[in-house]
């Protein structure tokens, strides 16, 4: 780190600059811009800072408060950068009761010699600010200002504890953040995704299965997550890698009732979880559901009602043109279980039609048909391809048979060659799909909800899809560098806790219109700009606050955390940045 002078037009500017390597080249980044040199000389506040800096390092001043040429100490060290932006997440960590929950669990369990809350917090903020492996986290943990150093073995042991305490942690956090403050949970969103490993060795948790990331040559785990209406995660479950999405619903329902004690809730999920068996399970558990419907698979009578143009309510845009239309169809969903028992599920089917969606559906289908035509040019690839996508628009052609002449008995010919299977476009399937262009169905057990309320609830499902995307990209939950089921589970618990804090940060930054102002990536960038440059001279350590992103200052202001002074000692910064020393008290109710 050094002082750099630059000229622009007729002025000279003073900057604090740091050198770093990128792609094999030396580059500079500006840590602090002091401004124009001529103005700095007249700035009393700046001169007082310089004077204080000289006093800290015990530098003699001339009579005019200038620094003598030989005044600088010979033992002045190079600058070391520390991140203090993590303090924003430390405040949230305490406000959510995570710190108190882990301390209470550690106290109630067998004696553990190392501090689990501090260890888990380090792993969590590493995923939030600069995702790394546990080994790399250990090697780079000194980048955080005044954070307790954690040995590597403690991180691995903490993962084992997190795996053991997973259910208790989820239950206590729900108790602390919902039950304690009387916050009702009326609607939850549930979805499933997969996380792959760079491995081909299956075990009791990892296995081959349908990969949502198309990583079919690698083992994976299946993760089901529940979030509330605000997008805050409530709980999650890990399943063996070959578990079908629909089979995860049973466990999710058990968790909602047993672990979180929610007695009445509406579950919103995508069509991948929509099976009659799942819908019946939800009803038997005493819950309601709102799910995307497979209208093309409905009975002929329901299809006719869907395509009937009467009964629709038209919604127009600002220009007076039709935006979309919708209507509600009442019907009974009949389900026969494995024991032959017939179940009747009264439902409301909300049908919407959008001209824009019709155009999109048509283009998507035409693209699939074109791919199917190309596949006909290579028949040997057809049977090997998936039945999904463009493969569904192909069907086997029925070979023509020739009748034997009259009076000639049919005899089996041992050398007779079976007719070759031929393929053709499934024109009838294409025509049937085209009829439903623009139509979308949502089925719900909630007869007292209006069509608008059902559609609004379902359209919020994007929040859980976004949640998975954040975990896989910004937080980099994968790649996963653990190989035992217990460590893998502990890793996901640590990431789950980190994600709770990230979501809380997003909600903190909402505007008056209840819209999130900053993305997780922007928050990450902003907090990483909050750095302190530490320099030691004459056995005295001083810290210079680097220039930070305006968003980071807003975050600190919202969380009521004081920014450090421009130049301070460690004691001064620690006193200024002091958070609530005592963590929130958590009484364990699960055990």
MARDOBA-176236 format. One line per 4 residues: number of its first residue (from 0); for each residue x, z, y of C-alpha. Coordinates in steps of 0.5 Angstrom, whole numbers, always signed. Example, Ala and Ser with C-alpha at 12.3 -4.5 7.8 and 13.67 -1.06 7.14 Angstrom:
BEGIN
0) +25:+16:-9; +27:+14:-2 .
//
This chain:
BEGIN
0) +0:+0:+0; +3:-2:+7; +1:-3:+14; +0:-10:+16 .
4) -1:-14:+23; -4:-20:+23; -6:-25:+29; -12:-28:+31 .
8) -12:-32:+37; -9:-28:+43; -10:-21:+39; -6:-17:+34 .
12) -10:-13:+29; -8:-7:+24; -10:-7:+17; -8:-2:+11 .
16) -7:-7:+5; -6:-6:-2; -2:-11:-7; -5:-13:-14 .
20) -3:-18:-19; -9:-23:-21; -8:-29:-26; +0:-28:-25 .
24) +0:-28:-18; +1:-23:-12; -5:-22:-8; -7:-17:-2 .
28) -14:-13:-1; -16:-10:+5; -17:-2:+4; -18:-1:+12 .
32) -19:-5:+18; -16:-1:+24; -18:-6:+29; -14:-9:+35 .
36) -8:-6:+36; -9:-6:+44; -15:-2:+43; -12:+3:+38 .
40) -7:+5:+43; -13:+7:+48; -17:+10:+43; -17:+18:+43 .
44) -20:+19:+37; -16:+15:+33; -9:+18:+36; -12:+25:+35 .
48) -13:+22:+27; -5:+20:+27; -3:+26:+31; -7:+30:+25 .
52) -4:+26:+20; +3:+28:+23; +2:+35:+23; +0:+35:+15 .
56) +6:+32:+13; +10:+36:+18; +13:+30:+23; +16:+32:+29 .
60) +12:+28:+35; +16:+26:+42; +13:+29:+48; +8:+23:+49 .
64) +5:+24:+42; +9:+18:+39; +13:+19:+33; +20:+18:+33 .
68) +24:+13:+29; +27:+18:+25; +21:+22:+24; +19:+19:+18 .
72) +21:+23:+11; +25:+20:+6; +21:+22:+0; +14:+19:+2 .
76) +11:+17:-4; +7:+10:-6; +0:+11:-5; -5:+12:-11 .
80) -12:+10:-11; -18:+15:-13; -25:+13:-14; -30:+18:-11 .
84) -36:+14:-11; -38:+17:-18; -40:+23:-15; -47:+20:-13 .
88) -48:+19:-21; -45:+26:-22; -51:+29:-17; -56:+25:-21 .
92) -53:+27:-27; -55:+34:-25; -62:+33:-22; -64:+30:-28 .
96) -62:+36:-32; -57:+32:-37; -52:+37:-35; -56:+43:-36 .
100) -59:+40:-43; -52:+39:-46; -49:+46:-44; -56:+49:-47 .
104) -55:+45:-53; -47:+47:-54; -49:+54:-53; -54:+54:-58 .
108) -50:+51:-63; -44:+53:-67; -38:+55:-62; -35:+49:-59 .
112) -28:+49:-56; -28:+43:-51; -33:+42:-45; -38:+37:-48 .
116) -42:+36:-41; -36:+34:-38; -33:+29:-44; -40:+26:-44 .
120) -40:+25:-37; -34:+21:-37; -36:+17:-42; -43:+15:-38 .
124) -40:+14:-31; -34:+9:-35; -40:+5:-37; -43:+5:-30 .
128) -37:+4:-26; -32:+0:-30; -34:-1:-38; -28:+1:-43 .
132) -27:+3:-50; -26:+10:-51; -19:+9:-52; -18:+5:-45 .
136) -23:+11:-42; -18:+16:-44; -12:+12:-41; -15:+10:-34 .
140) -19:+17:-33; -14:+19:-27; -18:+14:-23; -23:+19:-21 .
144) -22:+24:-16; -21:+31:-18; -25:+30:-25; -22:+34:-31 .
148) -18:+31:-35; -21:+30:-42; -17:+29:-49; -18:+23:-53 .
152) -20:+27:-59; -25:+30:-55; -29:+24:-54; -30:+22:-61 .
156) -32:+29:-63; -37:+29:-57; -40:+23:-60; -41:+26:-67 .
160) -45:+32:-63; -49:+27:-59; -51:+24:-66; -53:+31:-68 .
164) -57:+32:-62; -60:+26:-60; -67:+28:-61; -66:+35:-58 .
168) -63:+31:-52; -69:+26:-51; -74:+32:-52; -71:+36:-47 .
172) -70:+31:-42; -77:+29:-43; -79:+36:-42; -75:+37:-36 .
176) -77:+31:-32; -84:+30:-34; -87:+36:-37; -84:+41:-32 .
180) -86:+37:-26; -93:+35:-29; -91:+28:-29; -97:+24:-33 .
184) -95:+18:-38; -101:+14:-39; -97:+7:-40; -91:+6:-44 .
188) -87:+0:-46; -84:-2:-52; -79:-7:-55; -74:-9:-59 .
192) -67:-12:-59; -61:-13:-63; -53:-11:-62; -48:-14:-66 .
196) -41:-12:-68; -35:-16:-69; -35:-15:-77; -38:-18:-83 .
200) -38:-11:-87; -45:-8:-88; -46:-1:-89; -52:+4:-88 .
204) -54:+2:-81; -50:-4:-80; -53:-11:-83; -54:-18:-83 .
208) -61:-20:-80; -65:-24:-75; -60:-24:-68; -64:-24:-62 .
212) -57:-27:-59; -56:-32:-65; -50:-28:-68; -52:-29:-75 .
216) -45:-29:-78; -44:-22:-76; -47:-15:-78; -52:-12:-73 .
220) -56:-6:-71; -64:-6:-69; -65:-2:-63; -73:+0:-60 .
224) -73:+3:-53; -79:+6:-50; -80:+6:-42; -85:+9:-37 .
228) -88:+5:-32; -83:+6:-27; -78:+3:-32; -75:+10:-33 .
232) -72:+10:-41; -76:+15:-45; -73:+15:-52; -70:+10:-57 .
236) -69:+9:-64; -64:+5:-68; -65:+2:-74; -62:-2:-80 .
240) -59:-9:-78; -64:-13:-82; -71:-9:-80; -76:-13:-78 .
244) -79:-12:-71; -86:-10:-73; -83:-5:-78; -80:-1:-72 .
248) -87:+1:-69; -88:+6:-74; -82:+10:-72; -84:+9:-65 .
252) -91:+12:-66; -88:+18:-69; -83:+19:-64; -88:+19:-58 .
256) -93:+24:-61; -88:+29:-65; -82:+29:-60; -85:+28:-53 .
260) -92:+31:-55; -96:+25:-51; -103:+25:-54; -106:+19:-50 .
264) -102:+13:-48; -103:+6:-48; -97:+2:-51; -95:-5:-48 .
268) -91:-10:-53; -90:-17:-54; -93:-21:-59; -87:-20:-64 .
272) -90:-13:-65; -97:-16:-65; -99:-15:-72; -106:-12:-75 .
276) -102:-7:-79; -99:-5:-72; -105:-5:-68; -109:-1:-74 .
280) -103:+4:-74; -103:+5:-66; -111:+6:-66; -110:+11:-72 .
284) -105:+15:-68; -110:+16:-63; -107:+11:-58; -109:+5:-54 .
288) -105:-2:-54; -104:-8:-50; -101:-14:-53; -99:-21:-52 .
292) -104:-25:-57; -103:-31:-61; -109:-35:-59; -107:-41:-63 .
296) -108:-37:-69; -115:-34:-68; -121:-36:-71; -125:-43:-70 .
300) -130:-39:-66; -125:-35:-62; -122:-41:-60; -128:-45:-58 .
304) -130:-39:-53; -122:-39:-51; -123:-47:-49; -130:-46:-46 .
308) -129:-47:-39; -135:-43:-37; -134:-35:-35; -127:-36:-31 .
312) -126:-32:-25; -122:-37:-21; -116:-34:-16; -113:-39:-11 .
316) -107:-38:-7; -106:-38:+0; -107:-46:+1; -114:-45:-2 .
320) -111:-49:-9; -112:-46:-16; -107:-41:-18; -110:-39:-24 .
324) -117:-37:-27; -118:-31:-32; -124:-29:-37; -125:-23:-42 .
328) -128:-24:-49; -130:-19:-53; -129:-19:-61; -127:-15:-67 .
332) -121:-15:-70; -122:-14:-77; -116:-12:-82; -115:-10:-89 .
336) -110:-6:-91; -106:-6:-98; -111:-1:-101; -116:-6:-99 .
340) -120:-2:-94; -123:-6:-88; -121:-3:-81; -125:-6:-75 .
344) -121:-6:-69; -126:-7:-63; -122:-11:-57; -122:-15:-51 .
348) -118:-21:-51; -116:-23:-43; -115:-31:-43; -112:-34:-37 .
352) -110:-41:-35; -105:-43:-30; -104:-50:-28; -97:-49:-27 .
356) -96:-46:-34; -100:-52:-37; -94:-57:-34; -89:-52:-37 .
360) -92:-52:-44; -93:-59:-44; -85:-60:-42; -83:-55:-47 .
364) -87:-58:-52; -84:-65:-51; -77:-63:-51; -78:-60:-58 .
368) -82:-66:-60; -76:-70:-58; -71:-66:-62; -76:-67:-68 .
372) -75:-74:-67; -67:-74:-67; -68:-69:-73; -72:-75:-77 .
376) -65:-79:-76; -62:-74:-81; -67:-72:-86; -61:-68:-90 .
380) -61:-63:-84; -69:-61:-84; -69:-57:-90; -63:-53:-87 .
384) -66:-52:-80; -71:-46:-78; -78:-47:-78; -78:-44:-71 .
388) -78:-49:-65; -78:-56:-66; -78:-56:-74; -85:-54:-73 .
392) -87:-61:-71; -84:-64:-78; -88:-64:-84; -87:-67:-91 .
396) -90:-74:-92; -94:-75:-98; -91:-80:-103; -96:-86:-105 .
400) -97:-86:-113; -99:-92:-117; -104:-92:-122; -103:-94:-129 .
404) -106:-101:-132; -112:-100:-136; -112:-98:-143; -104:-96:-142 .
408) -103:-89:-144; -99:-85:-139; -92:-83:-143; -87:-79:-140 .
412) -81:-82:-138; -75:-78:-139; -71:-82:-134; -76:-82:-129 .
416) -74:-80:-122; -78:-76:-118; -80:-79:-111; -75:-77:-105 .
420) -78:-72:-100; -80:-76:-94; -81:-73:-87; -85:-75:-81 .
424) -88:-72:-74; -94:-67:-75; -98:-71:-70; -104:-66:-72 .
428) -100:-60:-70; -97:-63:-64; -105:-65:-61; -107:-58:-63 .
432) -102:-55:-59; -103:-59:-53; -110:-57:-53; -108:-50:-51 .
436) -103:-52:-45; -103:-47:-40; -107:-42:-44; -105:-35:-45 .
440) -108:-29:-48; -107:-21:-48; -111:-17:-53; -113:-10:-51 .
444) -116:-4:-54; -118:-1:-48; -125:-3:-46; -126:+1:-40 .
448) -120:-3:-37; -121:-9:-32; -118:-16:-34; -114:-15:-28 .
452) -111:-8:-30; -110:-11:-37; -106:-17:-34; -102:-12:-29 .
456) -100:-7:-34; -98:-13:-39; -94:-17:-33; -90:-10:-33 .
460) -87:-11:-39; -81:-15:-36; -78:-8:-34; -76:-7:-41 .
464) -73:-14:-42; -69:-13:-36; -67:-6:-39; -64:-9:-45 .
468) -60:-14:-40; -57:-9:-36; -55:-5:-42; -52:-11:-45 .
472) -49:-14:-39; -47:-9:-33; -46:-3:-37; -43:-7:-43 .
476) -46:-3:-49; -42:-8:-53; -37:-9:-56; -38:-3:-60 .
480) -31:+0:-62; -34:+5:-67; -35:+4:-75; -39:+10:-78 .
484) -46:+11:-77; -45:+17:-73; -40:+15:-68; -45:+9:-67 .
488) -51:+13:-66; -47:+18:-61; -44:+11:-57; -52:+9:-56 .
492) -54:+16:-54; -48:+16:-49; -50:+9:-46; -57:+12:-46 .
496) -56:+17:-42; -52:+13:-37; -58:+8:-37; -62:+14:-35 .
500) -58:+15:-29; -57:+8:-27; -65:+7:-27; -65:+13:-23 .
504) -61:+10:-18; -65:+4:-17; -71:+8:-16; -67:+12:-10 .
508) -66:+5:-7; -73:+3:-7; -76:+1:+0; -83:+2:+3 .
512) -86:-3:-1; -84:+0:-7; -79:-6:-8; -72:-5:-11 .
516) -67:-7:-6; -60:-7:-10; -59:-10:-17; -54:-5:-22 .
520) -49:-10:-21; -49:-9:-13; -49:-1:-14; -43:-2:-19 .
524) -39:-6:-14; -41:-1:-8; -39:+5:-11; -33:+2:-14 .
528) -31:+1:-6; -31:+8:-5; -23:+10:-6; -18:+15:-3 .
532) -11:+13:-2; -7:+19:-4; +0:+19:-1; +5:+25:-2 .
536) +10:+27:+4; +15:+33:+5; +11:+36:-1; +4:+35:+2 .
540) -1:+31:-1; -6:+27:+4; -12:+23:+3; -14:+17:+7 .
544) -21:+14:+6; -21:+7:+5; -26:+2:+8; -33:+2:+3 .
548) -39:-2:+2; -45:+0:+7; -49:+0:+1; -45:+6:-2 .
552) -45:+10:+5; -53:+9:+4; -53:+12:-3; -49:+18:-1 .
556) -54:+19:+5; -60:+19:+1; -57:+23:-4; -54:+28:+2 .
560) -47:+28:+0; -42:+28:+5; -37:+23:+6; -30:+25:+6 .
564) -26:+25:+13; -22:+19:+15; -15:+23:+13; -16:+30:+10 .
568) -12:+34:+5; -15:+35:-2; -18:+42:+0; -22:+39:+5 .
572) -24:+34:+1; -26:+38:-4; -30:+43:+0; -34:+37:+4 .
576) -36:+34:-3; -38:+40:-6; -44:+39:-10; -49:+44:-13 .
580) -44:+48:-16; -49:+51:-21; -52:+46:-26; -60:+46:-27 .
584) -62:+51:-32; -65:+48:-38; -69:+52:-43; -69:+49:-50 .
588) -76:+48:-52; -75:+43:-58; -71:+48:-62 .
//
